Amino acid sequence: MPIEIEPVVTTGVAKQIAENIRSAIMDGRLKSDERLPTESELAEQYGVSRPTIREALKRLAAQNLIRSRRGPAGGNFVARPQPDDLAEGLSSAVRLMVGVGAFDLDEIARTRMEMEAICCRLAADNRTDEHLARMRAELEVQRSHETSDVDFCASDVRFHRALVDAAGNRLLGFLMVTLIEALLPVSNLIAFLIPEREQIIAFHRAILAGLEAHDAEAAVEASNALIAYLRDRHERAIAVPRTRHAVQQAKS
């Protein structure tokens, strides 16, 4: 009895096909919710086996670029982008870059200052009572002695996300959420090696007060002071193990 041999998947070819379809999605030749050709049609179009097409489609699905639907009207469709999913992917990339030292402290601090200043100026005009209430609620969490360092950091993220939402600019919000999610936890968890919550809370109060008074420059000043403070704490936290290492080296 002859052995049935499945077609071999050529990974390199599957990757090229996935990139080709991805390019068509990114430049708009394939629209959101548009149905892709069937596996057989794609296999014929690219001159490859169906398993190779399946591998290419798996790659696209892993990137959240396509979704599958079962049934008579089923198939593979171009996914409608979800901002939260895209922001999380970008945040992960930024966290990785920060972790390997691709950006220095000055770059991180300057980027946060410039972008958050824009948010403060827009939020001073566009904030609603709901935005202010969210920020006040986070201040209450931060004041609680029962709040752990990790929970304090999470509250800090939510406080700044409320500020970003108050700006009322969706593109700026998307970019800032990426920055907040990627950099605030890193900065704050390092800063908590030398815990001074009350100072951070004071900066948050000042930002909130500026927004409440529609005073954009007061909010910007408080935001810049907070970022400069965290940068200083970041440097000090890093300097401690370096100093200990230098002392140990001198003794050895």
C-alpha positions in Angstrom: 0.0 0.0 0.0 1.6 3.3 -1.0 2.3 5.9 1.7 0.4 9.1 1.4 2.9 11.9 1.7 1.7 15.4 2.8 3.0 18.4 0.9 6.1 19.9 2.7 5.6 23.3 4.1 8.4 25.7 3.0 8.6 28.1 6.0 10.6 30.7 4.0 8.0 30.8 1.3 5.1 30.9 3.8 6.8 33.9 5.4 7.1 35.7 2.1 3.5 35.0 1.3 2.4 36.3 4.7 4.5 39.5 4.2 2.9 40.0 0.8 -0.6 39.8 2.2 0.4 41.9 5.1 1.6 44.6 2.8 -1.7 44.5 0.9 -3.5 45.0 4.2 -1.2 47.8 5.4 -1.4 49.8 2.2 -5.1 49.5 1.9 -5.4 47.1 -1.1 -7.2 44.7 1.3 -9.8 46.4 3.4 -11.0 45.7 6.9 -13.6 42.8 6.9 -12.7 41.9 3.3 -12.8 38.2 2.6 -9.5 36.6 1.5 -9.4 34.1 -1.4 -9.8 30.5 -0.3 -6.7 28.4 0.6 -7.0 26.6 -2.8 -7.2 29.9 -4.7 -4.3 31.3 -2.8 -2.3 28.2 -3.4 -3.0 28.4 -7.1 -2.2 32.1 -7.1 1.2 31.7 -5.4 2.0 28.3 -7.0 2.5 26.6 -3.6 0.8 23.8 -1.6 -2.2 24.4 0.7 -0.1 23.6 3.9 2.2 26.5 2.9 -0.8 28.8 2.6 -2.1 27.6 6.0 1.3 28.4 7.5 1.2 31.9 6.0 -2.4 32.5 7.3 -1.3 31.3 10.8 1.4 34.0 10.7 -1.1 36.6 9.8 -3.6 35.5 12.4 -0.8 35.6 15.1 -0.3 39.3 14.1 -4.1 39.9 14.5 -4.2 40.9 10.8 -6.8 38.3 9.8 -9.6 36.4 11.5 -11.4 33.2 10.5 -15.1 32.5 10.4 -16.8 29.1 10.2 -19.9 28.3 8.3 -21.3 28.7 4.7 -20.3 32.3 4.6 -17.0 31.6 6.4 -13.4 32.0 5.5 -10.5 34.3 6.4 -11.2 38.0 6.7 -9.1 41.0 7.2 -9.3 41.9 10.8 -10.6 45.3 11.9 -7.8 46.9 13.9 -8.4 47.2 17.7 -6.4 50.1 19.1 -5.9 48.4 22.5 -4.4 45.3 20.8 -2.1 47.4 18.6 -1.1 49.6 21.6 -0.2 46.5 23.7 2.0 45.1 20.9 3.8 48.4 20.5 4.1 48.8 24.3 5.8 45.4 24.5 8.3 46.4 21.8 9.1 49.6 23.7 9.4 47.8 27.0 11.9 45.4 25.3 13.9 48.3 23.9 14.0 50.0 27.3 15.0 46.7 28.9 18.0 46.2 26.6 19.1 49.9 27.1 18.3 51.1 23.5 17.0 54.4 25.0 18.8 56.4 27.7 17.2 58.2 30.6 17.3 61.6 28.9 15.5 60.3 25.8 12.8 58.7 27.9 12.3 61.7 30.2 12.3 64.2 27.3 9.8 62.1 25.3 7.4 61.9 28.2 7.7 65.6 29.0 6.9 66.7 25.5 4.0 64.3 24.9 2.5 64.7 28.3 2.7 68.5 28.0 0.6 68.4 24.9 -1.9 66.2 26.8 -2.0 68.6 29.7 -2.7 71.6 27.4 -5.5 69.8 25.6 -7.0 68.3 28.8 -7.1 71.7 30.5 -9.7 72.7 27.8 -11.4 69.4 27.1 -11.6 67.6 30.5 -14.9 66.6 31.8 -16.2 66.0 35.3 -15.8 62.2 34.6 -12.1 62.6 33.8 -11.5 64.6 37.0 -13.4 62.0 39.0 -11.3 59.2 37.6 -8.1 61.1 38.6 -9.4 61.9 42.1 -10.3 58.2 42.6 -6.7 57.2 41.7 -5.4 59.7 44.2 -7.4 58.0 46.9 -5.9 54.7 45.9 -2.4 56.1 46.1 -3.0 57.7 49.5 -4.1 54.4 51.0 -1.5 52.7 53.3 -2.8 49.4 52.1 -1.8 50.0 48.5 1.2 47.9 47.6 4.0 49.2 45.4 2.8 47.3 42.4 -0.8 48.5 42.9 0.5 52.1 43.4 2.2 51.7 40.0 -1.0 50.4 38.4 -2.9 53.4 39.9 -0.3 55.8 38.5 -0.8 54.3 35.0 -4.6 54.8 35.4 -4.2 58.3 36.6 -2.1 59.3 33.5 -4.5 57.4 31.2 -7.3 59.5 32.5 -5.2 62.6 31.8 -4.6 61.3 28.2 -8.3 60.5 27.7 -9.2 64.1 28.9 -7.0 65.5 26.0 -9.7 64.2 23.6 -7.3 63.4 20.8 -7.5 59.7 19.7 -4.2 59.6 17.8 -2.4 61.3 20.6 -4.2 59.0 23.0 -3.0 55.9 21.2 0.6 57.0 21.2 0.5 58.1 24.8 -1.1 54.8 26.0 1.8 53.0 24.3 4.3 55.2 26.1 2.5 55.1 29.5 2.1 51.3 29.5 5.7 50.8 28.4 7.6 53.3 30.5 5.6 54.2 33.6 5.8 50.7 35.2 9.5 50.5 34.5 10.2 54.0 35.9 8.0 53.6 38.9 9.1 50.2 40.0 12.7 51.3 39.9 11.8 54.6 41.7 10.1 52.5 44.5 13.5 51.2 45.5 13.6 54.5 47.2 9.9 54.9 48.1 8.6 58.5 48.4 5.0 58.1 47.5 3.9 61.4 49.1 6.0 63.4 46.7 4.6 61.6 43.7 1.1 62.1 45.0 1.8 65.8 45.5 2.7 66.1 41.8 -0.5 64.3 40.9 -2.5 66.7 43.0 -0.8 69.6 41.3 -1.6 68.2 37.8 -5.2 67.6 38.8 -5.5 71.1 40.3 -4.3 72.6 37.1 -6.9 70.7 35.0 -9.6 71.6 37.5 -8.7 75.3 37.1 -8.3 75.0 33.3 -4.7 76.2 33.9 -2.8 74.3 31.3 0.6 75.7 32.2 0.2 74.8 35.9 -0.6 71.2 34.8 2.4 71.1 32.4 4.7 72.5 35.1 3.6 69.8 37.6 3.9 67.1 35.0 7.4 68.1 34.0 8.4 68.3 37.7 7.1 64.7 38.2 9.0 63.3 35.2 12.2 65.1 36.3 11.7 63.7 39.8 11.2 60.2 38.5 14.3 60.5 36.3 16.4 61.6 39.3 15.1 58.7 41.3 15.7 56.3 38.4 19.4 57.5 38.3 19.8 57.1 42.0 18.3 53.6 42.0 20.7 52.6 39.3 23.7 54.3 41.0 23.2 52.3 44.3 24.2 48.9 42.9 26.9 50.5 40.8 28.4 52.0 44.0 28.2 48.8 45.9 29.9 47.0 43.0 32.7 49.6 42.9 33.3 49.2 46.7 33.4 45.4 46.4 35.9 45.7 43.6 38.1 48.0 45.6 38.1 45.6 48.5 38.9 42.6 46.4 
